Amino acid sequence: MFVSLEGIDGSGKSTQARLLAEALGPETLLIREPGGTGAAERIRELLAEPALELDPLAELLLFLAARADLTARVIRPALDAGRDVVSDRFADSSVAYQGAARGLGVGEVISLTGSATEGLWPDLTVLLRVDPEVGMDRADGDDRFESEGLELQRAVAQAYEEIAKIASDRVVVVDGEGTVEEVHERVMEAVRSR
Ligand code: TYD
């Protein structure tokens, strides 16, 4: 099974992805996006640089390049070997951040990300819903998206809500506010119900 965790910056995805991967057992592959291969980690560093000016389409294509490498060389082989894969962010991040918040267009980004992954989408996506102000308080604010502030996070949060409606067969919304253990239990419930 391929599960992705999504949410705005500071939603607690990284912690919850790790706890979910631990709960699914030692064979589970835990990855984060962008990242997970040598090239994708280099792209991650580049994208996180707040001072770097980047055209929105170029930004999208960098995320997609990282994802294409990770999908072809890490995710697909793991799934083919029967392993569970838990990803801290995946294609929906591009749809929400670049497609909606950056204004490149949701349909366009869905189509391009589908090409980058040769049609691979998660079996289940857990969307951690937190208030953008709560997320801003939790996030450290040091990457290019966090440093753009509350307005961007609000646009991303709204985009995620729309994705959850459009893809309701794949996306489960989980309340991300509460203790780490409470949220973990909600995530496990969402996974079990699949
Ligand atoms: P993330 O790993 O969640 O940051 P951190 O671990 O520092 O909390 O993601 C890095 C940033 O990249 C985040 O602001 C969201 C953004 N992002 C996109 O805009 N598009 C994408 O396709 C992905 C995967 C991430």
Residues whose N, C-alpha, C, O or C-beta is under 5 A from the ligand:
A	BS01	TYD	D9 E33 P34 F63 R89 F90 S93 S94 Y97 F145 E146
